Amino acid sequence: MYRWLVRPILFLLDPEKVHHGTTILLRAFFKVPFMLRLTGRICAVNDPSLEREFCGMRFPHPVGLAAGMDKDARLIREFAAFGFSFIEIGTVTPLPQPGNPRPRLFRIPADRALINRMGFNNQGVAAAAARLRNIHKPCIVGGNIGKNTLTPNEDAPYDYLKCFSALYDYVDYFVVNVSCPNVKDLRKLQDTDALGKILSAVCTERAKQSTRKPILLKISPDLTNNQIDEALSLIKEHGIDGVVATNTTTSRAGLSLSREQIALTGSGGLSGHPLRDRSTEVIRYIHQKTSGTLPIIGVGGIMSAQDALEKLEAGATLIQVYSGFVYQGPGWIRKLCRQISRV
Protein backbone atom coordinates (compact mmCIF):
# COMPACT_ATOMS: atom_id res chain seq x y z
CA MET A 1 0.00 0.00 0.00
CA TYR A 2 2.86 2.38 0.80
CA ARG A 3 4.52 2.10 -2.62
CA TRP A 4 1.32 2.37 -4.66
CA LEU A 5 -0.81 4.75 -2.59
CA VAL A 6 1.04 6.56 0.21
CA ARG A 7 4.37 7.23 -1.52
CA PRO A 8 2.89 8.80 -4.70
CA ILE A 9 0.98 11.27 -2.53
CA LEU A 10 3.96 12.09 -0.33
CA PHE A 11 6.21 12.56 -3.35
CA LEU A 12 3.92 15.34 -4.61
CA LEU A 13 4.93 17.42 -1.58
CA ASP A 14 8.13 19.15 -0.50
CA PRO A 15 10.41 16.42 0.89
CA GLU A 16 11.51 18.32 3.99
CA LYS A 17 7.94 19.27 4.86
CA VAL A 18 6.97 15.63 4.42
CA HIS A 19 9.75 14.59 6.81
CA HIS A 20 8.62 17.00 9.51
CA GLY A 21 4.95 16.20 8.95
CA THR A 22 5.61 12.48 9.14
CA THR A 23 7.49 12.99 12.40
CA ILE A 24 4.47 14.71 13.92
CA LEU A 25 2.05 12.07 12.62
CA LEU A 26 4.17 9.17 13.87
CA ARG A 27 4.40 10.61 17.35
CA ALA A 28 0.65 11.21 17.42
CA PHE A 29 -0.14 7.76 15.98
CA PHE A 30 1.96 5.93 18.52
CA LYS A 31 0.38 7.81 21.42
CA VAL A 32 -2.80 5.86 20.69
CA PRO A 33 -2.99 3.09 23.31
CA PHE A 34 -1.40 -0.21 22.22
CA MET A 35 -0.36 1.09 18.78
CA LEU A 36 3.34 1.03 19.61
CA ARG A 37 3.14 -2.52 20.92
CA LEU A 38 0.90 -3.70 18.07
CA THR A 39 3.17 -2.25 15.39
CA GLY A 40 6.17 -3.77 17.12
CA ARG A 41 4.57 -7.20 17.00
CA ILE A 42 3.57 -6.88 13.35
CA CYS A 43 7.01 -5.67 12.24
CA ALA A 44 9.11 -7.76 14.62
CA VAL A 45 11.92 -9.86 13.19
CA ASN A 46 12.31 -13.09 15.14
CA ASP A 47 14.91 -15.20 13.39
CA PRO A 48 17.91 -16.44 15.39
CA SER A 49 19.84 -17.07 12.16
CA LEU A 50 20.00 -13.31 11.58
CA GLU A 51 21.64 -12.45 14.90
CA ARG A 52 24.95 -10.60 14.64
CA GLU A 53 27.74 -9.67 17.03
CA PHE A 54 29.49 -6.40 16.32
CA CYS A 55 32.09 -4.66 18.46
CA GLY A 56 30.95 -6.60 21.51
CA MET A 57 27.26 -5.78 20.98
CA ARG A 58 24.59 -8.31 20.11
CA PHE A 59 22.08 -7.40 17.36
CA PRO A 60 18.91 -9.43 16.65
CA HIS A 61 19.41 -8.84 12.91
CA PRO A 62 21.76 -6.76 10.74
CA VAL A 63 19.45 -3.96 9.52
CA GLY A 64 19.63 -0.54 11.19
CA LEU A 65 18.51 3.02 10.49
CA ALA A 66 21.26 5.33 9.26
CA ALA A 67 21.99 8.72 10.77
CA GLY A 68 20.01 11.65 9.39
CA MET A 69 16.51 10.29 9.76
CA ASP A 70 16.26 10.90 13.51
CA LYS A 71 18.75 13.70 14.08
CA ASP A 72 17.49 14.70 17.52
CA ALA A 73 16.55 11.33 19.07
CA ARG A 74 12.87 12.17 18.87
CA LEU A 75 11.61 8.89 17.34
CA ILE A 76 13.67 6.09 18.86
CA ARG A 77 10.69 4.04 20.05
CA GLU A 78 8.70 4.69 16.88
CA PHE A 79 11.43 3.61 14.46
CA ALA A 80 12.29 0.63 16.65
CA ALA A 81 8.65 -0.48 16.35
CA PHE A 82 9.12 -0.73 12.58
CA GLY A 83 11.65 -3.48 13.18
CA PHE A 84 15.05 -1.78 13.07
CA SER A 85 17.74 -3.65 14.96
CA PHE A 86 19.56 -0.42 15.81
CA ILE A 87 19.11 3.31 15.26
CA GLU A 88 21.81 5.92 14.76
CA ILE A 89 20.86 9.42 15.84
CA GLY A 90 22.46 12.61 14.57
CA THR A 91 24.54 14.05 13.25
CA VAL A 92 24.55 15.91 16.59
CA THR A 93 26.59 19.06 17.21
CA PRO A 94 27.43 20.82 20.49
CA LEU A 95 25.15 23.79 19.85
CA PRO A 96 21.80 23.89 18.02
CA GLN A 97 22.05 25.08 14.43
CA PRO A 98 19.54 25.57 11.60
CA GLY A 99 21.63 24.03 8.85
CA ASN A 100 21.84 25.26 5.28
CA PRO A 101 19.23 27.44 3.54
CA ARG A 102 16.23 25.75 1.94
CA PRO A 103 15.54 24.06 -0.39
CA ARG A 104 18.10 21.48 0.69
CA LEU A 105 16.49 18.09 0.13
CA PHE A 106 15.62 16.70 -3.30
CA ARG A 107 14.13 13.44 -4.56
CA ILE A 108 15.15 11.81 -7.84
CA PRO A 109 12.51 9.08 -8.26
CA ALA A 110 13.77 7.95 -11.68
CA ASP A 111 17.08 6.98 -10.07
CA ARG A 112 15.67 6.00 -6.66
CA ALA A 113 17.95 8.60 -5.10
CA LEU A 114 18.03 11.61 -2.80
CA ILE A 115 20.26 14.67 -2.74
CA ASN A 116 20.58 16.56 0.51
CA ARG A 117 22.60 19.49 1.77
CA MET A 118 20.98 19.75 5.19
CA GLY A 119 24.14 20.96 6.94
CA PHE A 120 23.87 19.20 10.32
CA ASN A 121 20.59 20.90 11.26
CA ASN A 122 19.82 19.73 14.79
CA GLN A 123 18.74 20.93 18.24
CA GLY A 124 22.14 20.40 19.83
CA VAL A 125 23.64 17.64 21.93
CA ALA A 126 22.00 18.72 25.19
CA ALA A 127 18.51 18.21 23.73
CA ALA A 128 19.39 14.79 22.33
CA ALA A 129 21.00 13.70 25.62
CA ALA A 130 17.94 14.84 27.58
CA ARG A 131 15.60 12.78 25.41
CA LEU A 132 17.78 9.68 25.61
CA ARG A 133 18.07 10.09 29.37
CA ASN A 134 14.31 9.98 29.76
CA ILE A 135 13.42 6.95 27.62
CA HIS A 136 13.88 3.24 27.88
CA LYS A 137 15.84 2.38 24.75
CA PRO A 138 14.05 -0.42 22.85
CA CYS A 139 17.09 -1.20 20.71
CA ILE A 140 20.78 -0.40 20.32
CA VAL A 141 21.32 3.34 19.72
CA GLY A 142 24.38 4.92 18.13
CA GLY A 143 25.44 8.56 18.36
CA ASN A 144 26.72 10.22 15.18
CA ILE A 145 28.72 13.30 16.21
CA GLY A 146 30.06 16.33 14.34
CA LYS A 147 31.12 19.93 14.72
CA ASN A 148 29.15 23.14 14.46
CA THR A 149 29.44 24.86 11.09
CA LEU A 150 30.85 28.05 12.65
CA THR A 151 33.53 26.19 14.58
CA PRO A 152 36.92 26.58 12.86
CA ASN A 153 38.46 23.29 11.80
CA GLU A 154 41.40 23.81 14.15
CA ASP A 155 38.92 23.77 17.06
CA ALA A 156 36.95 20.78 15.75
CA PRO A 157 38.37 18.29 18.31
CA TYR A 158 36.69 20.29 21.09
CA ASP A 159 33.30 20.03 19.38
CA TYR A 160 33.59 16.29 18.88
CA LEU A 161 34.72 15.91 22.47
CA LYS A 162 31.74 17.90 23.79
CA CYS A 163 29.28 15.68 21.92
CA PHE A 164 31.15 12.53 22.90
CA SER A 165 31.14 13.42 26.61
CA ALA A 166 27.51 14.57 26.67
CA LEU A 167 26.20 11.39 25.01
CA TYR A 168 28.53 8.84 26.59
CA ASP A 169 26.06 7.58 29.18
CA TYR A 170 23.14 7.42 26.74
CA VAL A 171 24.28 5.74 23.51
CA ASP A 172 25.78 2.32 22.85
CA TYR A 173 28.37 3.33 20.25
CA PHE A 174 29.71 6.44 18.52
CA VAL A 175 30.30 7.42 14.92
CA VAL A 176 32.78 10.21 14.19
CA ASN A 177 31.45 12.01 11.12
CA VAL A 178 34.10 13.98 9.24
CA SER A 179 32.97 12.88 5.77
CA CYS A 180 29.66 14.66 5.23
CA PRO A 181 29.80 16.88 2.11
CA ASN A 182 27.11 19.24 3.38
CA VAL A 183 29.08 21.23 5.96
CA LYS A 184 31.59 23.77 4.71
CA ASP A 185 35.18 22.48 4.90
CA LEU A 186 34.16 19.50 7.05
CA ARG A 187 35.76 16.95 4.75
CA LYS A 188 39.11 18.68 5.21
CA LEU A 189 39.02 17.01 8.62
CA GLN A 190 39.68 13.72 6.82
CA ASP A 191 43.28 14.87 6.35
CA THR A 192 45.64 12.80 8.46
CA ASP A 193 46.67 15.50 10.94
CA ALA A 194 43.17 16.87 11.54
CA LEU A 195 41.54 13.47 11.83
CA GLY A 196 44.29 12.22 14.13
CA LYS A 197 43.61 15.04 16.59
CA ILE A 198 39.88 14.31 16.66
CA LEU A 199 40.34 10.59 17.17
CA SER A 200 42.97 11.18 19.83
CA ALA A 201 40.61 13.50 21.73
CA VAL A 202 37.67 11.09 21.86
CA CYS A 203 39.84 8.04 22.59
CA THR A 204 41.59 9.83 25.44
CA GLU A 205 38.22 10.73 26.92
CA ARG A 206 36.97 7.15 26.50
CA ALA A 207 39.95 5.87 28.47
CA LYS A 208 38.69 7.85 31.47
CA GLN A 209 35.29 6.15 31.46
CA SER A 210 34.38 3.13 33.56
CA THR A 211 32.90 1.35 30.52
CA ARG A 212 34.39 1.15 27.04
CA LYS A 213 32.03 2.02 24.20
CA PRO A 214 32.88 1.41 20.53
CA ILE A 215 33.98 4.31 18.34
CA LEU A 216 33.52 4.06 14.56
CA LEU A 217 34.72 6.32 11.77
CA LYS A 218 32.39 7.18 8.89
CA ILE A 219 34.20 6.97 5.55
CA SER A 220 33.50 9.01 2.42
CA PRO A 221 32.90 7.14 -0.85
CA ASP A 222 34.89 9.86 -2.61
CA LEU A 223 38.22 8.92 -1.00
CA THR A 224 40.94 7.32 -3.09
CA ASN A 225 42.42 4.02 -2.00
CA ASN A 226 45.50 5.86 -0.73
CA GLN A 227 43.32 8.12 1.39
CA ILE A 228 41.43 5.11 2.74
CA ASP A 229 44.77 3.53 3.62
CA GLU A 230 45.72 6.65 5.58
CA ALA A 231 42.43 6.51 7.46
CA LEU A 232 42.96 2.83 8.23
CA SER A 233 46.40 3.61 9.64
CA LEU A 234 44.86 6.18 11.98
CA ILE A 235 42.13 3.73 12.96
CA LYS A 236 44.77 1.20 13.95
CA GLU A 237 46.95 3.78 15.71
CA HIS A 238 44.15 5.13 17.89
CA GLY A 239 42.28 1.89 18.54
CA ILE A 240 39.13 2.84 16.67
CA ASP A 241 36.75 -0.11 16.67
CA GLY A 242 35.29 -0.05 13.17
CA VAL A 243 34.03 1.92 10.19
CA VAL A 244 30.75 3.01 8.65
CA ALA A 245 31.11 2.77 4.89
CA THR A 246 29.97 5.00 3.36
CA ASN A 247 28.63 8.54 3.64
CA THR A 248 26.89 10.29 0.73
CA THR A 249 28.80 11.25 -2.41
CA THR A 250 29.35 14.50 -4.31
CA SER A 251 29.44 12.55 -7.57
CA ARG A 252 26.52 12.85 -9.97
CA ALA A 253 27.69 10.08 -12.28
CA GLY A 254 24.97 7.85 -13.69
CA LEU A 255 22.02 10.10 -12.88
CA SER A 256 19.24 10.32 -15.46
CA LEU A 257 18.92 14.07 -14.85
CA SER A 258 20.10 16.56 -17.44
CA ARG A 259 22.96 18.91 -16.65
CA GLU A 260 20.44 21.69 -16.18
CA GLN A 261 18.41 19.63 -13.69
CA ILE A 262 21.53 18.65 -11.78
CA ALA A 263 22.55 22.29 -11.63
CA LEU A 264 19.16 23.19 -10.13
CA THR A 265 19.64 20.76 -7.25
CA GLY A 266 23.03 22.30 -6.56
CA SER A 267 25.61 20.91 -4.18
CA GLY A 268 24.95 18.22 -1.62
CA GLY A 269 25.37 14.54 -0.88
CA LEU A 270 23.81 11.95 -3.17
CA SER A 271 22.35 8.80 -1.62
CA GLY A 272 20.27 5.91 -2.87
CA HIS A 273 20.72 3.51 -5.76
CA PRO A 274 23.47 5.45 -7.63
CA LEU A 275 25.74 5.11 -4.57
CA ARG A 276 25.31 1.34 -4.30
CA ASP A 277 28.30 0.11 -6.30
CA ARG A 278 30.84 2.59 -4.97
CA SER A 279 29.82 1.96 -1.38
CA THR A 280 30.21 -1.77 -1.90
CA GLU A 281 33.64 -1.24 -3.50
CA VAL A 282 34.81 0.67 -0.43
CA ILE A 283 33.49 -2.01 1.92
CA ARG A 284 35.22 -4.74 -0.07
CA TYR A 285 38.48 -2.79 -0.19
CA ILE A 286 38.51 -2.17 3.58
CA HIS A 287 37.58 -5.77 4.32
CA GLN A 288 40.37 -7.13 2.11
CA LYS A 289 42.91 -4.55 3.26
CA THR A 290 42.33 -5.43 6.92
CA SER A 291 41.94 -9.19 6.30
CA GLY A 292 38.44 -8.99 7.70
CA THR A 293 39.61 -7.86 11.14
CA LEU A 294 37.95 -4.41 11.11
CA PRO A 295 34.19 -4.43 11.78
CA ILE A 296 32.18 -2.64 9.07
CA ILE A 297 28.68 -1.19 8.94
CA GLY A 298 27.69 -1.01 5.28
CA VAL A 299 25.47 1.81 4.08
CA GLY A 300 24.79 3.39 0.72
CA GLY A 301 22.33 2.43 -2.01
CA ILE A 302 20.56 -0.44 -0.27
CA MET A 303 17.23 -0.53 -2.06
CA SER A 304 16.61 -4.30 -2.17
CA ALA A 305 17.57 -7.57 -0.51
CA GLN A 306 20.14 -8.15 -3.26
CA ASP A 307 21.76 -4.82 -2.46
CA ALA A 308 21.88 -5.75 1.22
CA LEU A 309 23.41 -9.13 0.47
CA GLU A 310 26.10 -7.52 -1.69
CA LYS A 311 27.15 -5.35 1.26
CA LEU A 312 27.22 -8.34 3.62
CA GLU A 313 29.12 -10.51 1.16
CA ALA A 314 31.63 -7.68 0.58
CA GLY A 315 32.52 -7.72 4.26
CA ALA A 316 29.94 -5.73 6.23
CA THR A 317 28.57 -7.29 9.42
CA LEU A 318 25.69 -4.83 9.75
CA ILE A 319 23.91 -2.58 7.25
CA GLN A 320 22.04 0.70 7.50
CA VAL A 321 19.28 2.07 5.30
CA TYR A 322 17.96 5.57 4.71
CA SER A 323 16.91 6.28 1.12
CA GLY A 324 15.64 2.71 0.76
CA PHE A 325 13.38 3.27 3.75
CA VAL A 326 12.01 6.46 2.14
CA TYR A 327 11.28 4.65 -1.13
CA GLN A 328 10.09 1.30 0.27
CA GLY A 329 8.21 2.28 3.42
CA PRO A 330 7.96 1.02 7.01
CA GLY A 331 6.97 -2.56 6.21
CA TRP A 332 10.18 -3.08 4.27
CA ILE A 333 12.48 -3.89 7.20
CA ARG A 334 10.74 -7.14 8.10
CA LYS A 335 10.50 -8.12 4.43
CA LEU A 336 14.16 -7.30 3.88
CA CYS A 337 15.23 -9.47 6.82
CA ARG A 338 13.10 -12.36 5.60
CA GLN A 339 14.72 -12.20 2.17
CA ILE A 340 18.21 -12.05 3.70
CA SER A 341 17.51 -15.08 5.90
CA ARG A 342 16.54 -17.21 2.89
CA VAL A 343 20.02 -17.03 1.39
N, C-alpha and C positions, 0 to 999 in steps of 0.2 A: 504494500500500500504506500509506503514511504516513497519508493522510486517512481511510481506511476501517478500518484495523487499529491502527496505532501511536497515532495521536492520540486515539481514544476511550479507550484504556487510560490514556494519560498524563493526560487531562483528568479522570480519576476521582481523581487524587492532588493533594495540595497543590502549587500552582504553583511556589512557591519551592524546595520539596524536589525537584521534578522538574528544575528548572534546575540545582541543585547535583549531582543524580544524573546528569543528562545530561552535565555537564561531566566527571565522573569516568569515565563510560563512553566518551566520545569520546576522552579522553586514552589510556585503556587500549586501545581499538579501534585507534587509529592507531599504537600501539607495535608492533602485529603487522607483521612485515616486509612491505614493498611495499604495505600498505593505503593509506598516505598518497598514494603515487604513483598507485595504481590508481584511487582515488576522484577524484584530481585529473584524471586522463585522462577518466573517465566524465562528470564535471561541468564539464569545461573549456568555455569559450565562445571559439570561434575564428572570429570574424566581423569582418573589417576595417571593415565599414560601421558598426559599433557603437563604434569608437574615439572617444574624447573628449579634448579638451585643456581643462584647468581650472587656472587660476592658475599656468600654466607647467608643470604636471604632465601626463603622458600616461597615460590610463586605457584599458585594452583594451575596456571597455564601461562603461555608466553606472551599474550597480547595485552599491551598497555596503551594508555592515552598519552600522546606526546605533549610536551609543553606548548603553551600558546592558547589552548582551548579553555583552560581554567587558570588564568593568570593569577587571580587573587584568592584561590582556595575557597571559592564560594559554593562549588558544586561537587564536593568530594563524594558525599553520600549518593547524590543523584547519578553521577557518572558510574560509580561503583555498582549501582543497581542495574545498569545496562550490561554488566558482565565483565568489565575491565578487571584484569588481574592486578594492575597497579596504575597509578595516576601521577603524572609529573606536573606540579604547579609551576607558575612563572612564565616568562622570566621575571623574577622579582628584583627590584632595586632598593637601595637604602631609603630613598625618599620617593614619595609619590611623584609621578610625572604623566603628562597627558599624551606623550608620544608624538608622532609626526602629524602634520596637517592632513585632513581628509580631502578627497577620498584616498584611502590607503589599503583597501582590500578589494581584490578583483577575482571574479570567477572566469574560467575559460572552459566551459562545458564540452566543447568539441575535443579538447585534449585531456579532459578530466583532471584539471589542474587549478591551482590558485596562485595568485601573486599577492604578496602582502608587504607593506613597508610600515608596519604598525609602530615600530620604534620603542619597544619596551614600555608601552602604556600600562601602568599598573598603579595600585593604591599604596605601594610602599611595603617594605618588609614587616613593619609593625602591625599593619592591618592583617596581613596573611598569617603572621604568628599568632595573633589574637584569635583568629577563627580556628586555627588548628588546635590551639590550646583548649578550646571549648567544645570540641567534638570528639566522639569516639570514632577513630579511623576504621572504616570497614575494609580497607585494603592497604597494601603498601603504598606509601606516598613519597615521591621524590621532590626535591627542591632545586629548581633551575635558577641559578643566581647570575646577576650581571651588575653592571655599573650604571649610574645615572648618566644621561647624555651630556650634561654640563660638567661632569667630572673630567678633568684632564687625564689623559692616559697615564701620565706619570704617577697619578694618585689612585689609579684603578685598584691596586691591591687593597687599599683601605676600604673601598666600596664592597669588594667581594668578601672581605673579612667581616664587615658589618652584617651583611646578609647571612653569611655562614654562621656567625655567633648567635644571631637572633633566632635562626631556625633550627639550631642544632638539637634542641630537645623535642622538636615537633615533627621532623621528617625522618625517613628511614635511610635515605641516601641523598647525595648532592650531585648536581651537574654544573660544572663551570662552563659558562657560555661565553666564549670569546669569538665565536664564528658567525654570529648573526650579521647579515648584510644590511640590516635596516637601521643601525645606529651609527652615526657618523664616526669614522675612524676606529670603530670597535675591532675590526678584523686585523688592525695593526698590532693588536695585543697577541696575535698568534705568532709574532716574531719571537725568537728564542729567548731573548733577554726579558722582554715584557711578560711573556707567559711564565717563565721561570720564577719571576718575582711573585706573581699571583698564586701559583701552585705552592711555592714555599710558604707564603703567608697562611693559606688555609690549612696546610699540612702541619705547620707549627702549632696552630691553634688546636687542631684535632688531637695532637699529642698531649695537650693539657686536659683533655676530657676523660671522664671515667669510663666511657664506652667509645669504641671505635666504629665510626660510621663510614661507609664507602664513599669515595669521591671519584666521579667520572669526568672525563673531558669530552665536550661535544666538538666533533671534527667537521670542518667545512668540506663539501664535495668539490670545491674549486681549488683545493691544495694539489700541488704536484707530489709525486712520490717522494722526492727529496724533502719536501716540506713535511710530509707525513712522517718520514723517518726522523726528522728533527723533533717532532712532537712526541714520537714514541720514545726517543731518548730521554726527553724530559719526564715523561710518564714513569719510566723505569727509575730515573734518578730520584724523583720525589716520592715514589711509592704510591702513585695514583692507581686506583683499583681497576679501572676499565674505561671504555670509550662509548660514546653515543655517536653512531655513524649512520646518517649525516644530518647536518643542518640543511637549510634551503640553499638554492643556487642562484647566482646572478646570471647564469647562462639562459639564453632564450632559444637555444638550438632545438630544432624539431617541432616547434610550435606551428600550428596551422594558421596563426594570425599573420596578417600582412605587416610590413614594416611600419606602416602608419598606425595600425592598431596597437602594435607593441609599443610604439612611441607614446601613445595615449595613456597606457598603463604606467609608463615611467619606470623608475628604479624600484627595486624591491626583490624579495626572495621568492623564487619559484618553487612550488611544491606540487605533489601529485604525480601522475603517471610519467611525465617527461623526466622526472628525477630518478625513476626506478633503476635504470641500468647503471648509472654512475654511482649511486649509493651502494648498489651491490658490489661494484668493482672495488670501492674503497673498503668495504667489509672484507671481501676476499683477500685484498692486499694486506690488510692489517692482520688478519687471521694467519695467513701464510708467513708473513714477516716475523710474527711472534710465536710461530709454531703452535698456535692455538692456545697459548698460555694467558692471553689477555682477554678478559670477558668483554663481550660486545653486545650493546643494544642496537639493533638494526632499525633504521627509520628512513623513509623516503620513497614515495611512489608505491606504497602497498595498497593496491586497489582490488586485489583478489587473493584467493587462497594460493594460487600459483606464485604470485608475487611474494607472499609471506614465506612460502617454502623455499624460494630462491634465496631469500635473506638468511634463513636458518641453515640451508645447505652451504652457503658461502662462509658461515662461521659465526653467525649471531646466535646467542642463547635466548634472548628475548627480542621482541619487536614492539614498535610503537606505531600507532596510526593517528592521522589527523585529517588530511584531505579525504582519505578513503571513508572515514566516518561521516564527513560532510556529504559525500556523494552516495553512500550506501545506506546510511541511517542507523538508528539505535539497535535494530534487531540483527545487525550484521556481525557483531562480535561473537555471539553464540554460534551462528552459522559458520563463521570463519574458523572457529576452534574445532567444530565438527569435521570440517573438510581437512584441516591439518591432521587430525587424529586418524583419519582413514588411510593416510600414506604410511 
